[in-house]
Amino acid sequence: MLTYSPAMAATAIKSWKSVTPSSAAAVYNGHGDPAYADKLSFFYQMINSNKALQ
């Protein structure tokens, strides 16, 4: 007796880009703010130090 499994299509992540304030500013800065990466860095540091959450 011959048995088989039907074919299956799946989605896979082939690569992962590092998320940094400068890379996020390059992708999401739609209004052209030149200080956007600096602002993201500031808030990233605030969140990591938990000062924004207190």
Residue pairs with C-beta under 8 A, 6 or more apart in sequence:
17 23
21 37
21 38
21 40
21 41
21 44
22 37
24 37
24 40
25 36
25 37
25 40
26 37
29 36
29 37
33 39
43 52
46 52
47 53
